[in-house]
């Protein structure tokens, strides 16, 4: 629900408040630079437009349900909202950038009278590694640079095997997972097209060329991202830890399949290509690379569209190379209103990469 970084902070704050057992009079927050960068420009859900680390902490303390995890701030009443604003005005919330290689990293310490509590999340957005109260460790686990270090080795991945996997996998084994990605992400994109969120990039695109397939795909992705980052409470399916990548990798496939009346099985297999190529692009780069994640997903989506329409390795490979060469040097400078525009550019590059493949083969 909402952008993952502020929700993670709210969850951490809610847990620290639960451990402390009373209202804090001072708060110290230390977060990794990726958290600091991405929280500052997005709306915290259910806060009527509040942004930033301090708002995320305050709503977690006042309204958060620590037992609900990443749904910790699902409900905020009018009275609670007023209390959140009052807390931000009256309590010192000190925010600093942590000197750590761990991504993400969040440490929140609450003080009240002679008591204090501290909760640390590290490696992934809901991974609590430390709970302290008054100097006693209630729970403590090693901090990894990334939770991925413990779980998954992706060095084996390559484009040829990804396409072979998409060709051969029994769809029934993963259909529920793919259906969730399709249903959640297309729903939030429709929400963004019909309800005002942010700069209305999606609706602006459709106003100019509402029947062009490329524009429809770009508009849907931009609308979904704007809804997500501007406080929409609808769920969305992540990819590589990012809703933006989850939307950019999946929604163009669905738009193209719907427009061309492609059969469901081919659509699922194209989505597999797009999802796994997004993961592959992240795995071959530096873990904390500054490359925009939506750009990676947009390039992968272009390859997925090539698979959807052509169904062969050559189309996927050439489209992927074309798309990556055009846009993969675009950097992430934090979640902000420019993200939907970057995503639209990424989808443009992905589909243009496929069109270049088609033209080259026509000329041959």
N, C-alpha and C positions, 0 to 999 in steps of 0.2 A: 504494500500500500504506500503510494508515494515514492519519491526518490529514496534510494536505499541508504544514503549517507545520513540524512537527518533522522530517519527512522532508527538507524543503528544507535545514534547518539541518544535518542529518546529512550530506547530500550535499556541502554547502559545506565542512564540517569534513573529510570524507574527501578532498576535492580538495586542501585546504590541507596535509593530512598527506602526501599523495602528493608534492606539490611540495617540502615541507620535507625529506623523506627520512629523518627520524629522529623519535624520540619527543619531543614538546614538554615543556618544563618550566613553561611559562606560556601562558595563552590569553587573548586579548582578543576579546570578541564585541560587536558593535554591530548592533542590529536596529531596524527601524521599529516604530512602536507597535502596528500591527495584528498583527505577528508576536509581539510580546511579550504582547499580550492573548490571542492564540489558542493559544499553546503551553503556557501555565501550567497549564491544566486538563485536558489530554488525555494519555493514555498513549502513550509512544513504543513502537512495535511491537517485539516480541522482547526487551523489557527487564524482563519480570516486574513491570510496574506502575510503572516509573520515569516521572516527569513533568518537564516544564520544559525551558528552554533548556540548562541545564548537562548534563542527561542526554542531550539530543539531540546536543550537541557531543561528549560523551565517547564515546557509542556510534559516532558517525561516525569518530572518530579511531582507536578501538581495533578496530572491526569493519568499518568502511565500505569498500566497493569503489567507488572514484571512477569507474570505467568503467561502472558499472551505473546511473548517473543516479539517478532517483527510486526505484530498487530497491536503493539503496546498502547498506541494512542488512537485506537479506532473510534473512540467516542469522547467528545469534549462538549460539555453543556455550556450555556451562556454564563452561568456563575463561575464555572471552571475557567472559561476564557478570560474573564475579568481577573481572576486570581492569578492566571499566568502572566498577564500584563503587569499586575501589581508586583509579582515576584521579581520580574525583570527590572522593575523600577527601584525596588527596595533592597534587593540582595546583590552583593558583589559576586559576579560570575567571572572569574579570571580565566581567560582563554590563552593558551600558548601552543606553539608548534613543537611537537615532540621530536627529539633527535633520535630517530630510529630508522632502520632499514625495513621494518615490518610494514606491510600494507595489507589491509587497513590497520590502524591502531587508535584506540580510544581509551583514555584513562580519566575517570571522573571520581573526585574525592569530595565528599560532603562533610561539613562541620556543623555541630550544634552543641552548645555548652562545652562540656569536656569530652564529648564523643566525636568520633569520625568514622566514616566508612569509605572504602574505595573499591571500585569495580573496574576491571580492565578487559576490553575486548580486543582481540588481535588475530590476524591471519585470515579471518573472514568476518562478515558483518554481524553475525550473531554468536560468534565463538568466544564465550567468556572464559578467560584463562586465569583470572585472579579475583577473589572476593576477600576483602579484609574488613575487620571491625576492631577498632581500638588496639591495633597492633597485632591482633590474632588472625592468622591465615585460616579462613573458613574453607577456602578452596584455592589451590595453586597448581598450575600446569605449565610446562615449558612453552615459551613463546617461539614460534617458528616464523621465519621470514614471510611465509605464506602458507595457508592451510593446504594449498596445492602441493607443497613440497612433501607433505605426508601422504597425500591421497593418490596422486595421478602423475605418471610419467608419460608425456605426450611426444617424446622425441621420435617415436616410431612413425608418426603421422606423415603422410605425403598425399598429394592430389590424386595420384593413380589409385591408391588403395581406398581413398575416400569414395571415389566414384564406383569402384568395385563393390564396396560395402553397400552403397546405396542401391546398386543393381541387384544384389543378392539377398539382402536382409529380409526376413519374414516380417512384413509390416505389422502383423497382429502383435508381435513382441513389443513394439514401441508405439503403437497407435494411440494409446491413451495419453502418452506424453506429448506427442505431436498435436493431438486434438486440443489439449490444454493450451499449448502455445498459439495455435490458430484461433481458438475461441476467445481467449483473453485478449490477445493483441489486436485482433480485428475489432473487437468490441470497444476497446479504449480509443482506437483510431476513429471509429464512427462517432464516439462521444466528442472527440476533439473537432470533428467537422461540423457538428450541430450546435455545440455549446461554445461560447467565447472563452478561450484560454490564451493568454499571452498576446502575441502579435498576429494570430490567425493566419500563419503562413500557409497552412493547408488550404483554407478557404480562398485565400488570395490566388493560389496556384490554380484552383479549379475554376475560379471566375474567368480566367483567361483562356484555358484550354480544357474544358470539362470532359471532352470525349477522347482525348489523346491518352493512350494507355500508359505511356511513360509519365505523363503529368498526374494521372490518377494514382499511380504507385507512389510517386514523390509526395503528393498531397496527403495521402493517407498516413504515410510514415511521419511526416512533419506534424500532422494534427495529433497523432497518438503521443508523440514525444512532448508536444506542448501541453497536452492535458496532464500527462504524467508529472512534468516538472512544475506545474502550476497548481498543485493541490488536489487533483482529481483522486478520489478514493477508490476507484476501480482497480482491481488487481491486474497485474501484467506478468508475463513469463520472462524470466531473465535468461541471458546467454552470456557466458564469461563474466558472470556477476553483474551484468548491466541490463537494465530494461531497454535502454536505447538500442543496444546491440540485438536484443531479443526481438524488438519491433522491426528494426531495419533488415534483419536477416529473413524474417518470415513473411511480413505483410506484402512486400512486392511479389513474392511467389503466389500468394493467395489472390492478389488482384489480377495477375496475369492469367492464372488458371481459371478464374471465374469468367474473365472477359472472353477467353478462347474456348470455354466449356471443356477443359481438360478433365480426364477421368481422375478419380480420387487417388488411385494407387500411384499414378505418375506424379501427382501433386505432392504426395507424401515423400516420394523418393527425391524429388527436387528440393524439398525442404530439408531433407537429411544432408544433401550436398551443401546447401547454403549454410546450415548450422555448423557442420563439421569444418568447412573451410574457414568460417569465422574463428573457430577454436584453433585451427591450424595457424592462421595468420598471427594470432596472439602468441602461440607456442614458439614460433620461429623468431619472434622479436624479444626484446628485453622485457621482463615481467612488468617493470614500472615504466615502460616506454611511453613517450609523450604522444605517440600516434593516436589520433582520434579513433575511438572504438567504433563509432557509427560508420566511419569511413571504411574500416575493415569489413564490417557487416554488409555495407553497400556493395563493395567489390564482390563479396561472396554471394550476395543475392543475384548479381548479374550472372555469375556462373551457374547459380541454381536455375535461373530463367533459361539459360542456354540448355541445361539438362532437360528442363520441362518441355521445351519446344523441339529440341533436336535429339535428345536421348543418347548422346555419344560422348566419349572421352575427349575427342578432338575439339568439339565445340566448347566444352567446359574449360579445357586447358587454355585455348586461345582467348576466350572471353575473359577468363581470370587474369591472364597476363596483361591483356589490354587495360582492364579496369585498374589493376594495381599500379601499372606504370603511369596512369593519369592522375591518381589522387591519394596514394598512400603516404605522401609526405605531409599531409595536413595534420597539425598538432592539436592536442587537447589543451585548452587554456581554462578549464573549469566548466561545470554545468551552468549554462546561462542561456538567454534568449537566442543566441546565435546557433545553438546546437541543432534545432530543427532545420535551419538553413544549410548547415553542414551536411546533415543527413540527406536532405533533398539533393545536394550536389553529389553525394556518394551514390545515391540511386541513379542519378543521371549518368555518372561514370560507369556504373555497372551495366546499365542497359545499353549505353553507347558502346561499351566494350563488346557486347553481343552483336550490335548492329555492324560494327567494324568487321567482326568475324563473318557475318553474312555477306557483306559487300565484297570482301576479299575472295570468298568462295564463289560468288557469282561471277567475278571477273576471271577466275581461273577456269 
